[in-house]
Amino acid sequence: MTAVIIDGKGFAERLRGRIGTLAAQFEEQAGRKAGLAVVLVGEDPASQVYVRGKHRATVGAGMESFEHRLAADTSQADLLALVERLNADDAVDGILVQLPLPDHLDEQAVIAAIAPEKDVDGFHVINAGRLATGGTGFVPCTPYGCIMLLRDRLGDLSGMDAVVIGRSNIVGKPMAQLLLGENCTVTIAHSRTKDLPAVVGRADIVVAAVGRPEMVKGEWLKDGATVIDVGINRVAASEEGKTRLVGDVDFGGASERAGAITPVPGGVGPMTIAVLLRNTLVSAFRREGLELDESAL
């Protein structure tokens, strides 16, 4: 068996096209563009790359991008004051504080300061609670993107056995909640799970979000399973001095066993920014009291 490659990049491009159309509709109806504010503290190279990508994507979708770059020694009080100003700014529909923050800053306190209706990252405890209880709120972008890819590939997920490897607040836990919402039977596996290969081996759906390169082996998988690889790990390449990106799944081995699999790169990654734009646009429509068929996104 050779697995079908799930084209997250292509799906994300189509989603961003729909977002662009609706963003233009919003601007016409509201008399302004939807706006996303991104806050970057310090000069972490990876974070700078992410922020530049988000800026380009936001502008490309016809929305306003407000960047706030702060020094690495910015105080907690100054950062919270900026968040409060963004909460009160009617031009801002979504607020994203790029993580990780410098060690002297309290990430949870900063996330808690963001107005839940502008928390387009879906990290606020109120949005997490709404997800857990079946309410309406913003869902973290990466797991929501994964669910979109699964629905597109498999259709109705009801009754499927799903294993999520990883229990982070950003991916693992919300991913499990979303799968429960799709009526899957869900297992959250992690570093303490006994006989992880056996747990994975019974799953129709495997979502790997553990942050360990190529940890999930092809022989662990049930024949025909659908594999969503969230991991992005940089490892040494065969050519000296070079590196390459790999996922949390051994792609070569898994491709011989799975029915479908996301590649790294080009799978889940592009979906994350697309869903961030989606959440920002949804926030804009909600805040202006304008009608939007959210299922179209």
N, C-alpha and C positions, 0 to 999 in steps of 0.2 A: 504493500500500500504506500502511495506517495501522497502526503497531505496537501490539501488545497491551501494556498497561501491567502490569508485574510489581509486584504489591502487596506490598512488603516489610513495610509496617506491619501489614497483615492477617495475613501469615504469622507475623510476630513475636508478635502477640497470641495466635494459636493455640498457638505454641510455649510462650509463657509460661503459658498455661492448663495445658498438659501438665506443665510444670515445677512449677506450684503443686500439682497433684495428687500428683506424686511427692515433693515436698518434705514434704507432710503425711504421706505414707507413711514417709518417712525419719524424721521426728520421732517417729512412733509406734513404729518399730522401734529407733531409737537412743536414745530418751529425751532428745533435744536437737534443736535446729534446726540445719540447715546454716548455716555462717557465712562471710561475706565481709568481709575487712578492706580498707579503702581508705585509702591514705596520700596526703595532699595537702600539698605543701610550697610555701609562699608563697600569693599572692593573685591568681594569674592569672585574669582574669574567665572566660575560656572553660573553664578547668579546673574552676572552681567550679561552673559550670553542669553540666558532665559529672558531677561528683561528686554533686551534688544529684540528678540523674537516676538515677544508679546506686543511690543510697540508697533512693529511692522505689521503684524497681523491685525491689530486693532484699527490702524489707519487704513489698511487695505480693505477692511470690511465696511469702511465708511463711518467709523465711529471716532470720537475724540479720545486721544491718549494723553493723560496727564502724568508725567513722570516726576517723581520726587526722589532725588538722590541725596542721601545724608551721609555725613562723615561716620567712620567706624566708631568714634568715641561719642556719638550722639547719646544724650541721656535718656533714660526711660521717660522722664517727664516731658521732654521735648518731643519724643516720638508719639507719646499719647496725645499731646496737644495737637500735633499734625493730624492724627486720626480723627480727633474731634472736629477739626476744621473741615475735613473731608466728609464726615458724617453730615455736617450742616450745609454743605455745598450742593445746591440744586442741580448743578451741571454734572455732578458725579453720580453715576448709577451703580457703579461697582468699585470696591476697594480691595486691592490685593497687596498685602505686605509680604515681600519676597522672603522666604525662609531658606536656610537657617539665618537667624539673627546673630550678631556678635554675642559672646558668652555672657556679658554683663547685663543683657536685656532679657526680660521675662516674656517669652513668646506667648504663653497662655494668657497673660494679662493684656498683651497687645491684641491678640485675636478677640478676646472678650470685649475689648473697647470698640470694635467695629460694629456698626449698626447691623443687626441680623439681615435686614432687608437689602443691605449693600454688600453682604458677605458672599461675594460670587465665588469664592474658593470653597464655601460650604464647610468651613472649619469651626464656626462659632458653636458653642454648646447648645444654643437654642435650635440651630439648624440640624445639628446631630441628633437632638432629641426628637425633632419632627420626623426625621428619617426613621428613627427607631420605632416610633409610634404610628407610622403610616400617615403623618401629616404632610403639609405642603411647605417646602422650604428649598433652600439650595443644597445640592448634593456635590461633594467633592468631584472635581472635574475628571480625574483619571478613572475612578470606578464608573462614573456615569458614561464615559466614553467606551469603557469595556462592555457595559450592558448594551449600548447601542450596536457595537460590533456583533455581540452574541445574538441579539434579536435579528439583525440583518442576515446572519449566517444560518441560524437555526429556527427562526420563527418563534413559535410558542415554546417557552422553556419549562412549562408546567410539568412537574413530576420528575424532572431530571435530577440526577445526583451530582452535586457540585462540591468541589474542594477548593478552598481558598488557602494558599500557603502564605502566611504572613498575617499579623494582627495589628498593624499600625492604625492609628486614627485617621490617617490620610488615605490609605487604600484598603487594607485588609478588612477592617471592621465595617466601613460603609459598603464595601463590595459584597460582604456577606448579607447585609441588610437589603441591598438591592436584589440579590438573588432570591432571598426569602420573599420579597415582594413579587417576584416572578413565579412564585410557588415551587421553587426548587427545594430539594432536601439538601441542606447546607452543612458542611463540616469546615471549621476553621482549624487548620493545622499550623504548626510552628516548630521552633527548635526543640521543644520538649515532647513533641508527639512521638509516641512509641510506634515503631514499624511504619514510618512514613511511606515507604514504597507501597505497602499494602493498602494504606488509606487512599493514596493517589490512584492505585490500580482499579478501584471500583467506581471512579468518577466518570460521568459523561462529560463534565466540564471541569477543567483545571485552570485556575487563575494563580499564577506564580508571581508573588510580590514580596520576596524575602531579601533581595539585595545581595545574593551570593551567586557569582557567575557560574552558569551551566550546572547548577545543583540538581535540577530535576532531570533524570535520565530517561531516555526513550523507552527502556525496558520496563519502567515503572507504569507506563500508561496503559489504559484499557484500549484495545483496538477500536479505532474510529473516534476516540475522544476529541473534543474541541479544546484547544490549548490557547489561553491568553497569557502572553508573557509580558509582564509589566516591567521587568528588570532592565536597567541600563547600566552596564558595568564596563569599564574600560580596562582592558587587559593587554599584555604584551603581544605583539604580532610576531609572525615568523621572521620578518625582516628586522634586523637589529635597529633599535632606537625608535621603532614604530609601535603604535598601539591600534587596537581595533575595539569596536563595541560589540558586546554579546549580552544576551539576556540571562535570566535565571534558569532557563531551560536549555538543555543540550539540543540545539536546533537540528543538527544532522540526524541524531538518533531518534528524536521525537518525530521528525518528518516521515520516518519510515513506519511509524506506528499510529500516529494521530490521523483523524479525518480532516482536520483543519487546524491551522496554527498561525499566530501572528509572528512576523519577522521582527528582528531588532538589528538595525533601526527600520523605521517605516511601518510599524504596527500601531502600538498603543500611543507612542509619543505624539504624533501629529494630532491625535484626538484630544489630548489634554488642552491644548491652546484653543482648538475649535470649540470645545465645550465651555471654556472660559468666556469666549465671545458670546456664545449662546446664552449663558447665564446673565451676562451683562445686558444683553438686549432684552431678555425676559424681565429683568429688574426695571429697565427703562419703561417698558410698556406698563408694568404694574404700577410704578410710581406716578405715571401720568394718567392712570385710569383709562388707558386705551385697550381696546380689545385685541387679543392675540391668540391664535390657535397654537398653543405651545406644543401640541403633538406634531406640528409641521417642522419643529426643530428637534 
